[in-house]
Amino acid sequence: MSVSFGGQPDAVALRDSLAAGEGSVKAVVEECLARIAEHNDRLGAFTRVEDERAHVRAAELDAKRDAGEPLGPLFGVPVAIKANLCWKGAVADCSSKLLANYRPPYDATVVRRLIDADAVIVGSTNMDEFAMGSSTENSAHGEAHNPWDETRTPGGSSGGSAVAVAAGMVPVALGSDTGGSVRQPAALCGLLGLKPTYGRVSRYGLIAFGSSLDAVSPFARTVRDVARTLEVISGACDRDSTCLPLPPYEAVQPADPSRLAGFRIGVPKQCFPPELDAGVRKCVEAALKELERIGCELVPIELPHAELAIPTYYVVATAEASSNLARYDGVSFGQRAGAHGTLQEMFAATREAGFGEEVKRRVLLGTYVLSAGYQDEWYGRAQRARTKILGDYQQAFEDVDLVVGPTSPCTAFRLGEKTADPIAMYQTDLLTVPASLAGLPAISVPCGTSEGLPVGLQLVAPAREDARVLRAAQAFELATDHHRALPPMLQGAGA
């Protein structure tokens, strides 16, 4: 059997056909690796491709099936993982010179669960250094390119994972979402990207950026594949004290659009700011009409503290980054700069040589807001604002089932367009940051194109209601064909 990742990739269908004996895992992996070899130099999706490990894994899985053993829920499915996830023996460098060639001695919980589910991990994907960025341009490995238009960004920080799925290299990839780092690239690349409820998925083995915000999150082309991946990676973990004591997510049956009849959809005016591109607005308004057509009731709501989200996030996240990245001193972790007179001089030289400009900027900001005399004025106030933002959602959910709006205020922007203006770059996360600060499940689903570039619709549900947001996303998917749109490089490819 030849499985074409250039058509409409479907991990669940691929798994089921392999489990039924149609073709071999070896053939699937070889095709996957061939597509990576063909396109990766141009697109910059992967930082490391583990060909040998993938071939060994494929042979193991083919033998397992031939022996009649039970097969896992992702049997034979090629998966890519972001370069900030620990995979024993493989490089996890966070796209940073400081962690060049760092090979963790253990697996992240999500990586172990992928392996236990019989997936084939094929490599690590490009990212903004330490997940700090919105365009995958802050990478020691160079920028990633959007398959819809290779002069444009795929978004970030999980841009490499988004490109890997959008370009048909793999059907599923993992990223991490701190302030929108999966949902925003999903929107810009025409994919589904789910940020689960904070704590729904273990962070053990995820190299930290903002510990109260980070969420391991999947990309795929169908809700079914996203749900299957969440089934595999979710569940309680005694190695992560922030992981919720919940069983693994259990995917529900396909959600007929009629099952959303009576759903009350909150539409905040704050999700339609002046910065919103006209083309994005048009696509999202059409998507809202589609939700209305399948029986949802649109309810105007207010999120009055949403305007505080970006400044709040860039205090909380940078403070946590400053704390988390303090460990990279050239002693315990990471590369060490050459010999220097004192220990402090060595620390400084190591960080100066190892960190990129955006990481330095955020660490300095975080160190400042945590410094003596400023901590309550900045970090304390930000945490109080964060509580207000959560309160807005809680009040809204007393009256509506979901909060819906655009995922990104713009479509994919040109590479280099915003790199000289950090504030403009930060504003690209304007619509995803509020749900992150509130710890809520949120998904970006394709809802059309504007001037040939994808637009994403964001659905947000109450905490722990991951099933609700996936049910709604699947009903929208079944009622429309937006998720079937492919970038020009894949149009006309066989299914």
Rosetta blueprint (number, residue, H / E / L):
1 M L
2 S L
3 V L
4 S L
5 F L
6 G L
7 G L
8 Q L
9 P L
10 D L
11 A H
12 V H
13 A H
14 L H
15 R H
16 D H
17 S H
18 L H
19 A H
20 A L
21 G L
22 E L
23 G L
24 S L
25 V H
26 K H
27 A H
28 V H
29 V H
30 E H
31 E H
32 C H
33 L H
34 A H
35 R H
36 I H
37 A H
38 E H
39 H H
40 N H
41 D H
42 R H
43 L H
44 G L
45 A L
46 F E
47 T E
48 R E
49 V E
50 E L
51 D H
52 E H
53 R H
54 A H
55 H H
56 V H
57 R H
58 A H
59 A H
60 E H
61 L H
62 D H
63 A H
64 K H
65 R H
66 D H
67 A L
68 G L
69 E L
70 P L
71 L L
72 G L
73 P L
74 L L
75 F L
76 G L
77 V L
78 P E
79 V E
80 A E
81 I E
82 K E
83 A L
84 N L
85 L E
86 C L
87 W L
88 K L
89 G L
90 A L
91 V L
92 A L
93 D L
94 C L
95 S L
96 S L
97 K H
98 L H
99 L H
100 A L
101 N L
102 Y L
103 R L
104 P L
105 P L
106 Y L
107 D L
108 A L
109 T H
110 V H
111 V H
112 R H
113 R H
114 L H
115 I H
116 D H
117 A L
118 D L
119 A L
120 V E
121 I E
122 V E
123 G E
124 S E
125 T E
126 N L
127 M L
128 D L
129 E H
130 F H
131 A H
132 M L
133 G L
134 S L
135 S L
136 T L
137 E L
138 N L
139 S L
140 A L
141 H L
142 G L
143 E L
144 A L
145 H L
146 N E
147 P L
148 W L
149 D E
150 E L
151 T L
152 R E
153 T L
154 P L
155 G L
156 G L
157 S L
158 S L
159 G H
160 G H
161 S H
162 A H
163 V H
164 A H
165 V H
166 A H
167 A L
168 G L
169 M L
170 V L
171 P L
172 V E
173 A E
174 L E
175 G E
176 S E
177 D E
178 T L
179 G L
180 G L
181 S L
182 V L
183 R H
184 Q H
185 P H
186 A H
187 A H
188 L H
189 C H
190 G L
191 L L
192 L E
193 G E
194 L E
195 K E
196 P L
197 T L
198 Y L
199 G L
200 R L
201 V E
202 S L
203 R L
204 Y L
205 G L
206 L E
207 I L
208 A L
209 F L
210 G L
211 S L
212 S L
213 L L
214 D L
215 A E
216 V E
217 S E
218 P E
219 F E
220 A E
221 R L
222 T L
223 V H
224 R H
225 D H
226 V H
227 A H
228 R H
229 T H
230 L H
231 E H
232 V H
233 I H
234 S E
235 G L
236 A L
237 C L
238 D L
239 R L
240 D L
241 S L
242 T L
243 C L
244 L L
245 P L
246 L L
247 P L
248 P L
249 Y L
250 E L
251 A L
252 V L
253 Q L
254 P L
255 A L
256 D L
257 P H
258 S H
259 R H
260 L H
261 A L
262 G L
263 F L
264 R E
265 I E
266 G E
267 V E
268 P E
269 K H
270 Q H
271 C H
272 F L
273 P L
274 P L
275 E L
276 L L
277 D L
278 A H
279 G H
280 V H
281 R H
282 K H
283 C H
284 V H
285 E H
286 A H
287 A H
288 L H
289 K H
290 E H
291 L H
292 E H
293 R H
294 I L
295 G L
296 C L
297 E E
298 L E
299 V E
300 P E
301 I E
302 E L
303 L L
304 P L
305 H L
306 A H
307 E H
308 L H
309 A H
310 I H
311 P H
312 T H
313 Y H
314 Y H
315 V H
316 V H
317 A H
318 T H
319 A H
320 E H
321 A H
322 S H
323 S H
324 N H
325 L H
326 A L
327 R L
328 Y L
329 D L
330 G L
331 V L
332 S L
333 F L
334 G L
335 Q L
336 R L
337 A L
338 G L
339 A L
340 H L
341 G L
342 T L
343 L H
344 Q H
345 E H
346 M H
347 F H
348 A H
349 A H
350 T H
351 R H
352 E H
353 A H
354 G H
355 F L
356 G L
357 E H
358 E H
359 V H
360 K H
361 R H
362 R H
363 V H
364 L H
365 L H
366 G H
367 T H
368 Y H
369 V H
370 L L
371 S L
372 A L
373 G L
374 Y L
375 Q H
376 D H
377 E H
378 W H
379 Y H
380 G H
381 R H
382 A H
383 Q H
384 R H
385 A H
386 R H
387 T H
388 K H
389 I H
390 L H
391 G H
392 D H
393 Y H
394 Q H
395 Q H
396 A H
397 F L
398 E L
399 D L
400 V L
401 D L
402 L E
403 V E
404 V E
405 G E
406 P E
407 T L
408 S L
409 P L
410 C L
411 T L
412 A L
413 F L
414 R E
415 L L
416 G L
417 E L
418 K L
419 T L
420 A L
421 D L
422 P H
423 I H
424 A H
425 M H
426 Y H
427 Q H
428 T H
429 D H
430 L L
431 L L
432 T L
433 V H
434 P H
435 A H
436 S H
437 L H
438 A H
439 G L
440 L L
441 P L
442 A E
443 I E
444 S E
445 V E
446 P E
447 C E
448 G E
449 T E
450 S E
451 E L
452 G L
453 L E
454 P E
455 V E
456 G E
457 L E
458 Q E
459 L E
460 V E
461 A L
462 P L
463 A L
464 R L
465 E L
466 D H
467 A H
468 R H
469 V H
470 L H
471 R H
472 A H
473 A H
474 Q H
475 A H
476 F H
477 E H
478 L H
479 A H
480 T L
481 D L
482 H H
483 H H
484 R H
485 A L
486 L L
487 P L
488 P H
489 M H
490 L H
491 Q L
492 G L
493 A L
494 G L
495 A L
